[in-house]
Amino acid sequence: MVRGLACLALIGALAAPMAQASESRYPGGNQASHATPAKAARSAQPVVDPSARVLTPDDARYLLTRTGYAPDARELAPFVGLTRAQAVDRLLAQARRTAVTPAPVWAQDPPLYGPATKNMTADERRALNERRNRMAASLSAWWAQEMATTPSPLTERMTMFWHNHFVSSGDKVREPVVLYRQNVLLRANALGNFGTMLHEVSKDPAMLIYLDGDGNRKGRPNENFAREVMELFTLGEGHYTEQDVREAARAYTGWSIERTTMTFVWRPNVHDTGEKTVLGRTGDFDGDQVLDILLAHPETATFVVGKLWREFVSPVPDTAQLGRVANAFRASGYDIRVAMRALLLTPTFWDMRVRGTLVKSPSEFVTDTVREFDIGYDDPQLLAQQMRVLGQDLFRPPNVKGWPGGDAWIDSTTLLARKQFVERMFRATESANAGGPSSMSSMQTYAGVQRTALRAAQPMPRTVAGVRFDLSRWLGSYALGPVDVPDVAAREALQRAVLPLAPAAPQAPGVNSAAFLQALLMDPAYQLK
């Protein structure tokens, strides 16, 4: 795929810090753990359990950003000083199963497109579609709001992961109530049991509609659902045959939905009761039994863990470490917490060389920024719209394979949109860059910080394009004002706060804090996690 010049510039700019990451992140960072000691000295050191290593602030920020969204100081503090194992256990223990954002007001409404629509006039149909579009917009806003405010970021990241694994789309489902229910289902099972979730999602009305499984009948089996369950949900390509797909499709006959309530229904009169052979096993299987056969196949654990690895660790899995995680996952009976714990305690996850090797998705980019800088907004639809502009339209993945992720998130258009989002955020500051004096007392400042109170402060609009950013308050936690010129230590602190790596582009010396921070957020490294 040909990308724009800006994208090429970005990727090129990212290459250097990625390659150097193992050598230096920031002065005084975790270099000690990655230095290459002499063999003799190393052999004299006692073997230390990597999971017992204590988290520095950088380590804690890395863990929380990789598994959630960029943390603010309050979220970060409890993890600093814990061992890796303690931190991962704390993270998993505090994960929620439900959203804190109240459900959309229409969440309990009956389906939109029932039998009553057959006799509608053109105007009535137009009104119905307009209502459906409003509901779809508010559904996306609801989820964006949950991402921005949840006390359990890992839950939302996992919910998004499963949304992109068990793909369905509002373009085909066209029932916001059903998509809302599916999202609730994914969140409730996000860190539960994969087998349970597979069975529940496979009977979910949104999934059956999206994969044409609702009209699967004896004598006319539809192979679409059976194929995607094998290719996308469990085994992955290359681990089943076309005959397996045809036989499995027969097993799923009889699965359907009740349109008046949009709920799953079993129709035994259209189920094929004949003998089927799937993955070498023969019997009068129904759909649940075929799912159990797929779960019994070792490749299912490997396939799912491989996707988790690429989502949370690095673009290229380590085969040996992945195999150990997959074995633990399968041995646990597909407990997702077991898989995540093993994954997050692999040596590779903590390796400095993998930090900054994953590209933030649009939802992560927007949510990271909103949460870390405590951005105010008039309407959560602004957040959902921004994610869509950046290439991730919630509840509307591009196809059955979902969003490809990785560097596919970045092209010339989306990179420009990301920069415009940052620019808009800075335009929305209440007092930054207005030339006013610092509000920090001398006791609060870093030694050497220059004050540049040049003219009277000009009040800034409280809201610009629906966004508010109190830069003065945010910089205050670093004992800086927007017009203060940060010294080396202050610049270092700001870099550590917002970037996973040293910036790719040289930062101009002598600029004030507001300009320095904005330059950091425009740096290619800000696109990484």
Disulfide bonds with the S-S distance in Angstrom:
none
